[in-house]
Every structure is written in C-alpha cells, then in structure tokens.
C-alpha cells in the first residue's frame, strides 16, 4: 500500500510539473500588459532602504533571439547641452559611474536578446520635425524616441506616437517606471510618453532648494533640515528667512549682482512655487480628461504669495532680469561666492556646483501651508521622456527590449545616479540624502507645461518680467483660448485607434 501511495505521489508531481512547464511556455508568447500580473513583483521592492538593496527581480519577458537586430533610439544627444543623453548610449567604460552603468546595462540587454542598441543623436529642436516626417512617410526608422516632454506632447497631438499602455510586454506598473508620471501624463487613460529609471534627465530637471549652511549659521537662522522635519517649511517661513538678510554690499544704493540676497532665483520658479503649493495648471476629471484649474480662491492666494517671493528684489535676485548671454551663470556664481542664503533651481545645478568650497545642503520646495498633505516638486518639460513612433512595425520586439532596458536600469543606472553620483559625490551630508528622498518621491508633471495649450503653460512666467500682479483678469481674458487649445488636443486624441 505504501509503495502504491509513493507511486501515486510521484506521478502526481510529474503531471503538475508538466502542467507548469506548459504554462510557462505559453507565457512566453502571450503579451503581458496587465498591471495585475506585476503586483507581486512590486511587493519585493517595497522593502528597499538606502543601504540594503533588494534581491534583483528581472522583468517577466520571453526568451527571444532577435538575430542581430539594430535597435535604434532617437535621442537629443550629448550635443544638446550638458543635461542630455547621458542615459542612452555609452561606447565604452571610462570610470564615470553613469556612463559605465549605461554601458553595462546596454551590453547585458544586447547579449540577452542578440541585438545592438544604437543611439541616434540629434538636437532637441530637430527631433520633433524629423519624427513627424518619418511617420508621415510611413517609415520604421526609429524603434523608440527619447526627446523632451514638450516635444513628445506635440508629437502625440499629431498622431505620431503609440499609446504605451497598449504595447505588449511593456509593464508600466513596475518599479522601474515612474508611477507619478504614468498618472500625471495620461489623457483619456492614454499614455504617449513617460519616464522611468531608463532616464536620469528627469531627475536632473526636478526643482528643489539649495541652501548655504555656513550663512545659515552665521546669520543665526533656523536650521532648514529641522524646519522640514518639524513640518514648518512653508512659503511664509521661506519669505521670513529671506526678508531680513538682503544687503547693499557696495553701498551704491542699487540692489544688483554685487549685493547680498536671501535668495537667487529664476523665472521658472513661478511655476515651481505654484506646483509646490499642490496646485496645477490643469486638473483631470473622472474620465481622465484635463480642464483649466487655476481659478480658485486657493490658487489666487498662492499666486499672491508667489508675487511676494519673486518680485521683491530685496528678497530675491532673478537672472531673468539680466541681459547677459548666459545669465544663469551669474546667479550660480553669486551663490558660490556666498552672496545668497538660498537658491531655487533644478537638481542638475547641484552637479555643476561640485567645486563650491562652502558647504551647502538641499531641502524640498516649501508647502503653501502646514496642512498641505505632501511636498510637490516640478519636473521641467526639458526632461527626456520615452515614446514609440506610430510606424513601429514590431511593437512586441520593441516592448520586450524597452522593458528589459528599463528593468536593468533599476539595478544599474538608478544606483549610479542616485547613490554614487549624487549621494557619493555631490551631496555633502546624510540629511541632504534624506531630503533627496522626499524630493524625488513627490515629483509632479503638469500637462499644460508639456502641451502649452495656448500659452496656459507659461501664464505665470509671462507675468514675471513686467512684474504683473493682475493674474485674475489676465487668466479670465485668456481662459476661453486655453480651453479651445485643450479641446483641440482632445479631438486629436479621438483619432487614435484603441
């Protein structure tokens, strides 16, 4: 009887094993675009800490051999500026952490799928017309496109891109894709471009505040780290800290680049403050469709406070007021020369300031009030985002390769940027690393900044140079035009096939 029972158990195990193998074989040929399939993969990543990385989980992709295919990614290229294309191509290892991580990632995916990854570099302003021309001709020239979010928005409006949610094997619910971007950048539940660990430029384009640690101490100001930790970091707190410290250093009676300020600034901060307050240029309804959203009492109150922070030159010195050929270098130099307590700008500037002698730290953008649920950090639309041209002839192959690149980036490019280049080389204390966690975890992407919509995306910046304070009347005059522009985009999206 015992022998019979053992035989039955062995036979049962063999049958179950065969059944499981059959299931696995089927999974290799059926596109997996369901978010449900990857929830268990995301669970293992929730235990991640700064010093304890999780066991590597690979994307659930079929074994494939693409017979030496050249996979072409059209990108802004290193010729665009110092921000771009550090994350797509690398010809060889050179000891620079990000370059070497990109190189290893690309070689891993190339060997796994028998392909060659080819970056086709261009310049941002060339890419949009080029992609439009290629798609109009029906050419399958590029497998994927990595250009700025505003260029991607124009391409999407013209019907040149596929809905990434429909791409087989591209599992956007996984950790290596930015979940905030996947929510913020959809329209009508369609997602034509997004970001993730495949890129680092969206991190570089995230707004934050840099502060001079020595000046904070010498001026007897509160420790900004403590203010953040105690949930007291608000617009009013920043304004109070900046108001009392500005000085006419050379005594000429004019506040200029030779003097001392609470803050050195730039015009984009009109938007950075507005989004930091938890507001947006557009919001979305229950059908995921955008609508204008700046005409509320809270929005008006936020904008009034932004005027106080931006327009008073005894509080803030703005390089948009300069006529220099590279005015941003003026305020950077002023901050490096200890002429300002704070600087509000993109994270990329932290990398540029590696040689600054005086110690500095980073903190989040302030909340509008203490009761605001969380911090919020503007991502400038200059940042690279991923899209796939509508003329792509093998979307399954493209989905597999992009998912493999993104998944491998989580374990190569992401730590190289976040833990080595930023935490290891440019940030100067443990508290800044803690602040960086807050900043990158609370990023926001505003559709109006990407799509423009009749000037809606620039309505606040356009008020800066003339120092206008008449937002309500300006907005009311243009609101109809904004709504028409949004409607035109929505109409164009209706032409996309589901």
C-alpha positions as CSV (number, residue, x, y, z in Angstrom):
1,X,0.0,0.0,0.0
2,X,2.9,2.3,0.9
3,X,4.5,1.6,-2.5
4,X,1.3,2.4,-4.3
5,X,0.9,5.7,-2.4
6,X,4.5,6.7,-3.3
7,X,3.9,5.9,-6.9
8,X,0.7,8.0,-6.9
9,X,2.5,10.9,-5.3
10,X,5.4,10.8,-7.8
11,X,3.1,10.5,-10.8
12,X,1.0,13.5,-9.5
13,X,4.2,15.6,-9.1
14,X,5.3,14.8,-12.6
15,X,1.9,15.8,-14.0
16,X,1.9,19.1,-12.1
17,X,5.4,19.8,-13.3
18,X,4.5,19.2,-16.9
19,X,1.4,21.4,-16.5
20,X,3.6,24.2,-15.0
21,X,6.1,23.9,-17.9
22,X,3.2,24.2,-20.3
23,X,2.0,27.3,-18.6
24,X,5.5,28.9,-18.7
25,X,5.8,28.1,-22.4
26,X,2.5,29.8,-23.1
27,X,3.5,32.9,-21.1
28,X,6.5,33.4,-23.5
29,X,4.2,34.0,-26.4
30,X,1.3,35.9,-24.9
31,X,1.8,39.7,-24.4
32,X,1.6,40.6,-20.7
33,X,0.2,44.2,-20.4
34,X,-1.9,43.6,-17.3
35,X,-1.0,45.6,-14.2
36,X,-2.3,42.7,-12.0
37,X,0.5,40.4,-13.3
38,X,3.2,42.5,-11.7
39,X,1.8,43.4,-8.3
40,X,3.8,40.6,-6.7
41,X,7.0,41.9,-8.4
42,X,6.5,45.4,-6.9
43,X,6.0,43.9,-3.4
44,X,9.6,42.8,-3.1
45,X,10.8,46.3,-3.9
46,X,8.9,48.0,-1.1
47,X,11.4,46.7,1.4
48,X,14.2,48.7,-0.2
49,X,16.4,51.0,2.0
50,X,19.3,53.3,1.2
51,X,21.8,50.7,2.3
52,X,20.0,47.4,1.6
53,X,19.1,46.9,-2.0
54,X,16.6,44.2,-2.8
55,X,17.3,40.9,-4.5
56,X,17.2,41.5,-8.2
57,X,13.9,40.8,-9.9
58,X,14.0,40.7,-13.6
59,X,11.2,41.7,-16.0
60,X,8.9,38.9,-16.9
61,X,9.8,38.6,-20.6
62,X,10.1,35.7,-23.0
63,X,13.4,34.2,-24.1
64,X,14.0,35.7,-27.6
65,X,16.7,35.9,-30.2
66,X,16.4,38.9,-32.5
67,X,19.2,37.8,-34.8
68,X,21.5,40.8,-34.5
69,X,18.8,43.4,-34.9
70,X,19.9,47.1,-34.6
71,X,17.6,48.7,-32.1
72,X,17.6,52.4,-32.8
73,X,16.7,55.0,-30.1
74,X,16.5,58.6,-31.5
75,X,17.7,60.9,-28.7
76,X,18.6,64.5,-28.0
77,X,22.2,63.5,-27.9
78,X,25.1,65.0,-25.9
79,X,25.4,67.9,-28.3
80,X,22.2,69.4,-27.0
81,X,23.5,70.6,-23.6
82,X,25.3,69.2,-20.5
83,X,22.0,67.7,-19.3
84,X,21.1,65.4,-22.1
85,X,21.8,61.9,-23.3
86,X,24.0,60.6,-20.5
87,X,21.5,57.7,-20.2
88,X,21.0,56.2,-23.7
89,X,24.4,55.3,-25.2
90,X,27.9,54.5,-24.0
91,X,30.6,53.2,-26.3
92,X,32.9,52.0,-23.6
93,X,33.6,52.2,-19.9
94,X,35.6,55.2,-18.8
95,X,35.3,55.2,-15.0
96,X,32.4,57.7,-14.8
97,X,29.6,55.9,-12.9
98,X,26.7,56.8,-15.1
99,X,28.5,56.1,-18.3
100,X,29.7,52.8,-17.0
101,X,26.2,51.8,-15.7
102,X,24.7,52.6,-19.1
103,X,27.4,50.6,-20.9
104,X,26.8,47.6,-18.7
105,X,23.1,47.8,-19.0
106,X,23.2,48.0,-22.8
107,X,25.7,45.2,-23.1
108,X,23.5,43.0,-20.8
109,X,20.4,43.5,-22.9
110,X,22.3,43.2,-26.2
111,X,23.7,39.8,-25.2
112,X,20.4,38.6,-23.8
113,X,18.4,39.3,-26.9
114,X,21.2,39.3,-29.6
115,X,20.7,42.9,-30.6
116,X,22.8,46.1,-30.9
117,X,21.5,49.2,-29.2
118,X,22.2,52.2,-31.3
119,X,21.7,55.8,-30.0
120,X,20.9,58.1,-32.9
121,X,21.8,61.5,-31.5
122,X,20.3,64.8,-32.6
123,X,19.3,68.1,-31.0
124,X,16.0,68.7,-29.2
125,X,14.8,71.2,-31.7
126,X,15.5,68.9,-34.7
127,X,13.7,65.8,-33.3
128,X,10.1,66.8,-33.5
129,X,10.0,67.7,-37.2
130,X,12.2,64.7,-38.0
131,X,9.9,62.2,-36.3
132,X,6.9,63.8,-37.9
133,X,8.5,63.5,-41.3
134,X,9.4,59.8,-40.7
135,X,5.9,58.9,-39.5
136,X,4.3,60.8,-42.4
137,X,6.4,58.8,-44.8
138,X,5.4,55.5,-43.1
139,X,9.0,54.7,-42.3
140,X,10.1,52.4,-39.5
141,X,13.3,54.4,-39.0
142,X,13.4,54.5,-35.2
143,X,12.3,51.9,-32.7
144,X,11.9,54.5,-29.8
145,X,12.3,58.2,-29.3
146,X,13.8,60.0,-26.3
147,X,13.2,63.7,-26.5
148,X,11.8,66.4,-24.3
149,X,8.4,66.1,-22.8
150,X,7.1,69.2,-24.6
151,X,8.3,67.8,-28.0
152,X,6.7,64.5,-27.1
153,X,3.4,66.3,-26.4
154,X,3.4,67.9,-29.9
155,X,4.2,64.5,-31.5
156,X,1.4,62.9,-29.6
157,X,-1.1,65.6,-30.7
158,X,-0.1,64.9,-34.3
159,X,-0.9,61.2,-34.1
160,X,2.8,60.2,-34.4
161,X,3.1,58.0,-31.3
162,X,1.5,54.8,-29.9
163,X,-0.3,54.5,-26.6
164,X,2.3,52.9,-24.4
165,X,-0.4,51.2,-22.4
166,X,-1.1,49.1,-25.5
167,X,2.5,48.0,-26.0
168,X,2.9,44.2,-25.4
169,X,5.4,43.3,-22.6
170,X,5.7,46.9,-21.5
171,X,4.6,46.7,-17.9
172,X,4.2,50.3,-16.7
173,X,3.2,49.2,-13.2
174,X,6.7,48.1,-12.4
175,X,9.1,49.9,-10.1
176,X,11.4,51.0,-12.9
177,X,8.7,53.2,-14.5
178,X,7.8,56.5,-12.8
179,X,4.3,55.9,-11.4
180,X,3.7,59.7,-10.8
181,X,4.4,60.3,-14.5
182,X,2.2,57.4,-15.6
183,X,-0.7,59.1,-13.8
184,X,0.0,62.8,-14.4
185,X,0.8,62.4,-18.2
186,X,-2.2,60.4,-19.3
187,X,-5.1,61.9,-21.2
188,X,-8.2,59.9,-21.5
189,X,-6.3,57.0,-20.0
190,X,-3.8,57.1,-22.9
191,X,-0.1,57.5,-22.2
192,X,2.0,58.5,-25.2
193,X,5.3,59.3,-23.3
194,X,6.6,58.6,-19.9
195,X,9.8,58.5,-17.8
196,X,11.5,55.9,-15.6
197,X,14.9,54.6,-14.5
198,X,15.8,54.3,-18.2
199,X,16.5,58.0,-17.9
200,X,18.2,60.3,-15.5
201,X,17.4,63.7,-17.1
202,X,14.0,63.8,-15.4
203,X,15.8,63.7,-12.1
204,X,18.2,66.5,-13.2
205,X,15.1,68.6,-14.2
206,X,13.4,68.3,-10.8
207,X,13.2,71.5,-8.8
208,X,14.5,71.9,-5.2
209,X,16.2,74.4,-2.9
210,X,19.9,74.6,-2.2
211,X,21.0,76.5,0.9
212,X,24.3,77.8,2.2
213,X,25.0,76.0,5.5
214,X,27.6,78.5,6.7
215,X,25.4,81.5,6.0
216,X,22.5,79.9,7.9
217,X,24.8,79.5,10.9
218,X,26.4,82.9,10.7
219,X,23.1,84.8,10.3
220,X,21.6,82.9,13.2
221,X,18.8,81.4,11.0
222,X,16.9,78.2,11.8
223,X,18.3,75.0,10.5
224,X,16.3,74.3,7.3
225,X,16.6,70.5,7.9
226,X,14.9,70.9,11.3
227,X,12.2,73.1,9.8
228,X,11.4,70.4,7.2
229,X,11.4,67.6,9.7
230,X,9.0,69.6,12.0
231,X,6.6,70.3,9.1
232,X,7.1,74.0,9.3
233,X,8.6,74.6,5.9
234,X,6.1,76.8,4.1
235,X,6.0,79.8,1.8
236,X,5.8,82.2,4.8
237,X,8.8,80.6,6.5
238,X,10.9,81.0,3.4
239,X,9.8,84.6,2.9
240,X,10.6,85.4,6.5
241,X,14.0,83.9,6.3
242,X,14.8,85.9,3.1
243,X,13.3,89.2,4.0
244,X,15.7,90.3,6.7
245,X,19.1,89.4,5.3
246,X,19.5,91.3,1.9
247,X,22.2,94.0,2.0
248,X,23.6,96.6,-0.4
249,X,27.1,95.5,0.0
250,X,28.8,98.1,-2.2
251,X,26.7,101.0,-0.8
252,X,25.7,102.3,-4.2
253,X,22.0,102.4,-3.3
254,X,21.1,99.9,-6.0
255,X,20.5,96.2,-5.5
256,X,22.4,94.3,-8.2
257,X,24.7,91.3,-8.7
258,X,27.3,92.8,-6.4
259,X,25.0,92.6,-3.4
260,X,23.7,90.0,-0.9
261,X,20.3,88.3,-1.0
262,X,18.1,85.9,0.8
263,X,17.6,84.0,-2.5
264,X,18.9,83.9,-6.0
265,X,16.2,82.8,-8.4
266,X,15.0,82.4,-12.0
267,X,11.7,82.9,-13.8
268,X,10.8,79.2,-13.9
269,X,10.3,79.4,-10.2
270,X,6.9,81.0,-10.8
271,X,5.8,77.5,-11.8
272,X,7.9,75.7,-9.3
273,X,6.3,77.6,-6.4
274,X,2.8,77.1,-7.9
275,X,3.2,73.4,-8.2
276,X,4.9,73.2,-4.8
277,X,1.7,74.5,-3.3
278,X,-0.1,71.5,-4.5
279,X,-1.8,73.4,-7.4
280,X,-1.7,72.6,-11.1
281,X,-2.4,74.5,-14.3
282,X,-4.8,71.8,-15.3
283,X,-6.6,69.0,-13.4
284,X,-8.4,65.9,-14.7
285,X,-12.0,64.8,-14.5
286,X,-13.4,61.4,-13.8
287,X,-12.7,60.4,-17.5
288,X,-9.1,61.4,-17.1
289,X,-9.6,64.5,-19.3
290,X,-7.8,67.8,-18.5
291,X,-9.6,71.1,-17.7
292,X,-8.3,74.5,-16.6
293,X,-7.9,74.7,-12.9
294,X,-6.3,78.0,-11.8
295,X,-9.5,79.9,-11.0
296,X,-10.0,79.0,-7.3
297,X,-9.6,81.1,-4.2
298,X,-6.7,78.9,-3.0
299,X,-5.0,79.3,-6.4
300,X,-5.3,83.1,-6.2
301,X,-3.9,83.1,-2.7
302,X,-0.9,81.0,-3.8
303,X,-0.2,83.3,-6.7
304,X,-0.3,86.4,-4.5
305,X,2.3,84.9,-2.2
306,X,4.5,84.0,-5.2
307,X,4.5,87.7,-6.2
308,X,5.9,88.4,-2.8
309,X,8.6,85.8,-3.2
310,X,9.5,86.6,-6.8
311,X,9.0,90.3,-7.4
312,X,10.7,91.9,-4.4
313,X,14.4,92.4,-5.3
314,X,15.3,92.8,-1.6
315,X,14.1,89.2,-1.2
316,X,15.2,87.5,-4.4
317,X,17.6,88.3,-7.3
318,X,16.4,86.8,-10.5
319,X,18.7,86.1,-13.5
320,X,15.7,86.7,-15.8
321,X,16.3,90.4,-15.1
322,X,19.8,90.2,-16.7
323,X,20.8,90.8,-20.3
324,X,23.9,88.6,-20.1
325,X,24.3,85.9,-22.8
326,X,24.4,83.2,-20.0
327,X,22.6,84.9,-17.1
328,X,22.1,81.6,-15.2
329,X,25.9,81.6,-14.6
330,X,25.7,84.9,-12.8
331,X,23.4,83.7,-10.1
332,X,25.2,80.4,-9.8
333,X,28.4,82.4,-9.2
334,X,26.7,84.6,-6.7
335,X,25.6,81.6,-4.7
336,X,29.1,80.1,-4.9
337,X,30.5,83.4,-3.7
338,X,28.3,83.3,-0.6
339,X,26.0,86.1,-1.8
340,X,22.8,84.3,-1.1
341,X,21.3,82.0,1.5
342,X,19.1,80.0,-0.8
343,X,19.0,79.1,-4.5
344,X,15.9,77.6,-6.1
345,X,16.7,75.7,-9.2
346,X,16.9,72.2,-10.8
347,X,18.7,69.3,-9.2
348,X,21.2,69.4,-12.2
349,X,22.8,72.5,-10.7
350,X,23.9,70.5,-7.6
351,X,26.1,68.6,-10.0
352,X,27.5,71.8,-11.5
353,X,28.4,73.1,-8.1
354,X,30.7,70.3,-7.1
355,X,33.6,72.7,-6.7
356,X,31.9,75.1,-4.3
357,X,34.1,75.5,-1.3
358,X,31.3,76.4,1.2
359,X,29.2,73.6,2.4
360,X,25.6,73.5,1.2
361,X,22.6,71.3,1.7
362,X,19.3,70.6,-0.2
363,X,15.7,70.8,1.0
364,X,12.3,70.4,-0.6
365,X,10.3,73.2,-2.1
366,X,8.1,74.7,0.6
367,X,4.5,73.8,1.2
368,X,1.9,76.6,0.9
369,X,0.7,75.9,4.4
370,X,1.5,73.3,7.1
371,X,-1.8,71.4,6.5
372,X,-0.8,70.7,2.8
373,X,-0.8,66.9,2.5
374,X,2.7,66.5,1.0
375,X,5.5,68.3,-0.8
376,X,5.4,68.7,-4.6
377,X,8.3,69.2,-7.0
378,X,8.1,70.5,-10.5
379,X,9.8,68.5,-13.3
380,X,10.7,70.8,-16.2
381,X,9.5,69.6,-19.6
382,X,13.0,69.8,-21.0
383,X,13.5,66.4,-19.5
384,X,13.7,63.4,-21.8
385,X,10.7,61.1,-22.0
386,X,10.2,57.8,-23.9
387,X,7.9,57.3,-26.8
388,X,7.4,54.8,-29.6
389,X,6.6,56.1,-33.2
390,X,3.3,55.0,-34.7
391,X,5.0,53.5,-37.6
392,X,6.8,50.9,-35.5
393,X,6.5,47.6,-37.3
394,X,7.3,45.2,-34.5
395,X,5.8,46.5,-31.3
396,X,6.3,43.2,-29.5
397,X,10.1,43.3,-30.0
398,X,10.2,46.9,-29.0
399,X,8.2,46.3,-25.9
400,X,10.5,43.4,-24.8
401,X,13.6,45.5,-25.4
402,X,12.4,48.6,-23.7
403,X,11.1,46.7,-20.7
404,X,14.4,44.9,-20.4
405,X,16.4,48.2,-20.6
406,X,14.1,49.8,-18.0
407,X,14.3,46.8,-15.7
408,X,18.0,46.6,-15.9
409,X,18.3,50.3,-15.4
410,X,16.8,50.0,-11.9
411,X,19.8,48.0,-10.8
412,X,22.5,49.9,-12.8
413,X,21.7,53.4,-13.9
414,X,19.5,54.3,-11.0
415,X,22.0,53.5,-8.3
416,X,24.8,55.0,-10.3
417,X,22.9,58.3,-10.4
418,X,21.2,58.3,-7.0
419,X,23.7,56.5,-4.8
420,X,27.1,57.2,-6.4
421,X,27.0,60.4,-8.4
422,X,24.5,62.3,-6.1
423,X,24.9,60.7,-2.7
424,X,28.5,59.8,-3.0
425,X,30.0,62.8,-4.9
426,X,27.8,65.9,-4.8
427,X,25.6,65.8,-1.7
428,X,27.6,66.6,1.4
429,X,25.7,65.2,4.4
430,X,23.3,62.5,5.4
431,X,20.4,64.9,5.9
432,X,20.7,66.0,2.3
433,X,20.3,62.4,1.2
434,X,17.1,62.2,3.3
435,X,15.8,65.4,1.7
436,X,16.6,64.0,-1.8
437,X,14.3,61.0,-1.0
438,X,11.5,63.4,-0.2
439,X,12.1,65.5,-3.3
440,X,12.2,62.6,-5.8
441,X,9.3,60.8,-4.2
442,X,7.0,63.8,-4.6
443,X,7.5,65.0,-8.2
444,X,4.7,66.3,-10.3
445,X,4.3,66.5,-14.1
446,X,1.9,69.2,-15.4
447,X,0.2,68.6,-18.7
448,X,0.0,72.3,-19.5
449,X,3.7,72.7,-19.2
450,X,4.1,69.9,-21.8
451,X,1.3,70.8,-24.2
452,X,1.4,74.6,-23.9
453,X,-2.3,74.9,-24.6
454,X,-2.5,78.5,-26.0
455,X,0.1,79.9,-23.5
456,X,-1.5,78.3,-20.4
457,X,1.7,76.6,-19.5
458,X,3.6,79.9,-19.5
459,X,0.9,82.2,-18.0
460,X,2.8,82.7,-14.7
461,X,6.3,83.0,-16.2
462,X,4.9,85.6,-18.7
463,X,3.8,87.7,-15.8
464,X,7.3,87.9,-14.3
465,X,9.3,90.3,-16.5
466,X,6.6,93.1,-16.5
467,X,6.0,92.2,-12.8
468,X,2.3,92.0,-13.3
469,X,0.0,91.3,-10.4
470,X,-3.3,91.1,-12.3
471,X,-3.5,87.3,-12.7
472,X,-7.2,87.0,-12.3
473,X,-8.1,89.4,-15.1
474,X,-5.3,88.0,-17.3
475,X,-6.5,84.5,-16.8
476,X,-10.2,85.3,-17.3
477,X,-9.4,87.0,-20.7
478,X,-7.5,84.0,-21.9
479,X,-9.4,81.1,-20.4
480,X,-11.5,80.5,-23.4
481,X,-8.4,80.3,-25.6
482,X,-6.9,77.8,-23.2
483,X,-10.0,75.7,-23.2
484,X,-10.1,75.7,-27.0
485,X,-6.5,74.6,-27.2
486,X,-7.2,71.7,-24.8
487,X,-10.2,70.8,-26.8
488,X,-8.2,70.6,-30.0
489,X,-5.8,68.2,-28.3
490,X,-8.6,66.0,-27.1
491,X,-10.1,66.0,-30.6
492,X,-6.8,64.8,-32.0
493,X,-6.6,62.0,-29.4
494,X,-10.0,60.8,-30.6
495,X,-8.4,59.8,-33.9
496,X,-6.2,57.3,-32.1
497,X,-7.4,53.7,-32.5
498,X,-7.9,51.8,-29.3
